[in-house]
């Protein structure tokens, strides 16, 4: 299983108390840093999908750490958790283009929901970029690379068109003109995940879409997304989202949150980044 990689920046003063990072669901792998100077090396040395900043009482120096991180890594979305809250602080976070601003305390269930919403948005953006690669043959991602093999475009299209059917690795490999082992190795190298995990992710994404129909039961959604075992569907759904299918189905708010678009980073000006012009809210100095 490929876990979602997260850099968790813990800038709390009261580190003797357990932070929110300990409540992350199984499908996440967090690299925790506890100082501003360790943030940039941690990001540079990992394949993190997004960042989490956790505060109890934000001070100017700590807020500067978030600002400079956004400046250096504008494409990485940020979740900000804070115990001390004010309207001015929330406005500042919005100006920093923080993806989500969350006031503590936060239950484990709410944390799972917030993470699931962000992961869904990140994957949607990646899918859009991957589709552009297939259509134009151009590189995507953080670094430029060779064009994606057309055979993998064929494999992904086949998956999308046959999610409700049983899809075997041998079948897809043969479709691409490769042996199963050769296909598996090449697919993981190109896509960064195994074919099995990719297939499960696509089926979970389809399930999320199907739950938009209030008349659809968990059983209906499971079978329509290609899961023939309800227990397995429930386990996989929770592993990817942190919540059960039943809870997700009942909570309309979750479905609406998952439809929120990923905010784009601001376009830099000729000499400076727009956020450099923003002031800090009133915050106590350490």
C-alpha positions in Angstrom: 0.0 0.0 0.0 1.3 3.5 -0.9 0.6 5.8 2.0 -0.1 9.5 1.5 3.0 11.3 2.6 2.7 14.4 4.8 5.1 16.8 6.4 3.6 17.7 9.8 5.0 21.0 11.2 4.4 21.0 15.0 5.1 24.5 16.3 3.1 24.2 19.5 4.6 25.4 22.8 2.9 22.6 24.8 4.6 19.6 23.1 4.1 17.5 26.2 0.5 17.0 25.1 -0.2 14.7 22.2 -0.7 16.6 18.9 -3.1 16.0 16.2 -0.6 14.1 14.1 -1.1 11.0 16.3 -4.7 10.8 15.3 -4.0 10.4 11.5 -5.6 7.3 9.9 -3.6 4.3 8.7 -3.3 5.5 5.1 -1.0 8.4 5.9 2.7 8.6 6.6 3.8 11.8 8.5 7.3 13.2 8.8 7.2 15.5 11.8 9.4 18.5 12.2 9.4 20.8 15.3 11.4 23.8 14.2 11.1 26.3 11.4 14.6 25.6 10.2 13.8 21.9 9.6 10.8 22.5 7.3 12.5 23.2 4.0 14.9 20.2 4.3 12.1 17.9 5.2 10.0 19.0 2.2 13.0 18.8 -0.2 13.9 15.3 1.0 10.4 13.8 0.8 7.6 13.3 -1.7 5.0 15.0 0.5 1.5 15.6 -1.0 0.7 18.4 1.4 1.7 20.2 4.6 0.1 20.5 8.1 1.0 23.3 10.4 -0.1 22.9 14.0 -0.1 25.7 16.5 -1.5 26.3 20.0 -0.6 30.0 20.3 0.8 31.4 17.0 3.5 34.0 17.4 5.0 36.1 14.6 8.1 34.0 14.2 6.0 30.8 13.7 3.7 32.5 11.3 6.7 33.6 9.3 7.6 29.9 9.0 4.3 29.3 7.2 4.7 32.3 5.0 8.2 31.5 3.8 7.1 27.9 3.2 4.2 29.0 1.0 6.7 31.3 -0.8 9.1 28.4 -1.5 6.6 25.7 -2.2 3.5 27.4 -3.7 2.2 24.1 -5.2 1.9 22.3 -1.9 -1.5 22.8 -0.1 -1.4 23.6 3.6 -3.7 22.6 6.4 -3.4 25.0 9.4 -4.6 23.9 12.9 -4.6 26.5 15.7 -5.9 26.6 19.3 -5.9 30.4 19.5 -8.2 31.9 17.0 -9.2 35.4 15.9 -10.9 36.8 12.9 -7.7 38.6 12.0 -5.7 35.4 12.1 -8.3 33.6 9.9 -8.1 36.4 7.3 -4.3 36.2 7.4 -4.5 32.4 6.8 -6.8 33.1 3.8 -4.4 35.6 2.4 -1.6 33.0 2.7 -3.9 30.7 0.6 -4.0 28.1 3.3 -6.2 25.3 2.0 -8.1 24.8 5.3 -8.0 26.8 8.5 -9.1 24.6 11.5 -9.7 25.7 15.1 -8.9 23.2 17.8 -10.0 21.1 19.5 -10.4 18.7 16.6 -11.8 15.2 17.0 -10.1 12.3 15.3 -13.2 11.9 13.1 -13.1 15.5 12.0 -9.3 15.3 11.3 -9.9 12.2 9.1 -12.6 14.1 7.2 -10.4 17.2 6.6 -7.6 15.0 5.4 -9.9 13.0 3.1 -11.2 16.2 1.5 -7.8 17.5 0.8 -6.5 14.2 -0.6 -9.5 13.9 -2.9 -8.8 17.4 -4.2 -5.1 16.7 -4.7 -5.9 13.5 -6.6 -8.4 15.3 -8.8 -5.7 17.8 -9.7 -3.2 15.1 -10.4 -5.7 13.3 -12.6 -6.3 16.5 -14.5 -2.5 16.8 -15.1 -2.2 13.2 -16.0 -5.0 13.6 -18.6 -3.1 16.5 -20.1 0.0 14.4 -20.3 -1.8 11.7 -22.2 -3.3 14.1 -24.7 -0.3 16.3 -25.3 2.6 14.0 -24.4 4.0 16.7 -22.1 5.7 16.1 -18.7 3.9 16.9 -15.5 4.6 17.0 -11.8 7.2 18.9 -9.9 10.0 18.0 -12.2 10.1 17.6 -16.0 10.5 14.1 -17.3 9.9 12.0 -20.4 6.5 11.7 -22.0 4.2 9.0 -20.6 4.1 5.8 -22.6 0.8 5.7 -24.6 0.3 2.1 -23.4 -0.4 3.4 -19.8 -2.9 5.8 -21.2 -4.6 2.8 -22.8 -4.5 0.9 -19.4 -6.0 3.9 -17.5 -8.7 4.4 -20.1 -9.6 0.7 -19.9 -9.9 0.9 -16.1 -12.1 4.0 -16.2 -14.4 2.3 -18.7 -14.7 -1.0 -16.9 -14.7 -0.1 -13.2 -17.8 -2.1 -12.5 -16.3 -5.2 -14.1 -13.6 -7.6 -12.7 -10.3 -6.2 -13.9 -7.2 -8.5 -13.8 -3.6 -7.5 -14.0 -3.0 -10.1 -16.7 -5.8 -8.7 -18.8 -4.5 -5.1 -18.7 -0.9 -6.1 -19.2 -1.9 -8.1 -22.3 -3.8 -5.1 -23.5 -0.6 -3.1 -23.3 1.5 -5.7 -25.0 3.5 -6.5 -21.9 3.9 -9.5 -19.5 2.4 -9.1 -16.0 5.7 -8.6 -14.3 7.0 -6.2 -16.9 3.8 -4.2 -16.8 3.7 -4.0 -13.0 7.2 -2.7 -12.8 6.8 -0.2 -15.6 3.5 1.0 -14.3 4.8 1.7 -10.8 7.8 3.4 -12.1 5.7 5.7 -14.4 2.7 6.3 -12.1 4.4 6.1 -8.7 1.9 3.5 -7.4 1.1 -0.1 -8.0 -1.6 -1.0 -10.5 -3.6 -2.6 -7.8 -3.5 0.5 -5.6 -4.4 2.7 -8.6 -7.4 0.5 -9.4 -8.6 0.7 -5.8 -8.1 4.5 -5.7 -10.2 4.9 -8.9 -13.0 2.7 -7.5 -13.0 4.7 -4.3 -13.2 7.9 -6.3 -16.1 6.5 -8.2 -17.8 5.5 -5.0 -17.5 9.1 -3.7 -19.2 10.3 -6.9 -22.0 7.8 -6.6 -22.8 8.8 -3.0 -24.0 12.1 -4.4 -27.3 10.3 -5.2 -29.2 10.4 -1.9 -31.2 7.3 -2.9 -28.0 5.2 -3.4 -27.4 2.7 -0.6 -23.9 1.6 0.5 -24.6 -1.7 -1.2 -25.6 -0.1 -4.5 -22.5 2.1 -4.4 -20.1 -0.7 -3.6 -21.3 -2.9 -6.5 -21.5 0.0 -8.9 -17.9 1.0 -8.1 -16.6 -2.6 -8.7 -16.5 -4.0 -5.1 -18.2 -7.3 -4.8 -17.5 -7.7 -1.1 -19.2 -5.2 1.3 -16.8 -5.8 4.2 -13.8 -5.3 1.9 -15.4 -2.1 0.5 -16.0 -0.7 4.0 -12.4 -1.5 5.0 -10.8 0.0 1.9 -13.1 3.1 2.0 -12.1 3.8 5.6 -8.5 3.3 4.8 -8.6 5.9 2.1 -10.9 8.4 3.7 -10.7 7.8 7.4 -14.5 7.4 7.8 -17.0 4.6 7.1 -19.2 4.6 3.9 -22.3 4.8 6.1 -21.1 8.0 7.8 -20.1 9.5 4.5 -23.5 8.7 3.0 -25.4 10.2 5.9 -23.4 13.5 6.0 -24.3 15.7 3.1 -21.8 18.3 4.3 -18.9 15.9 3.6 -20.1 15.4 0.0 -20.3 19.1 -0.5 -16.8 19.7 0.9 -15.4 17.1 -1.4 -16.7 19.1 -4.4 -14.7 22.2 -3.4 -12.0 23.0 -5.9 -8.4 23.1 -5.0 -7.3 26.8 -4.7 -4.6 27.7 -7.1 -1.4 29.4 -5.8 -1.2 33.1 -6.6 0.7 34.1 -9.7 4.0 35.7 -8.8 4.6 39.3 -9.9 7.7 40.3 -11.8 9.8 40.9 -8.6 7.9 39.6 -5.6 5.3 37.1 -4.5 1.9 38.7 -3.7 1.8 37.3 -0.2 5.0 39.1 0.7 2.9 42.3 0.8 0.4 41.0 3.4 0.7 42.1 7.0 0.6 39.8 10.0 -2.3 39.8 12.4 -1.7 41.0 15.9 0.1 38.1 17.6 2.2 37.8 20.7 5.9 37.6 20.2 7.8 34.8 21.9 
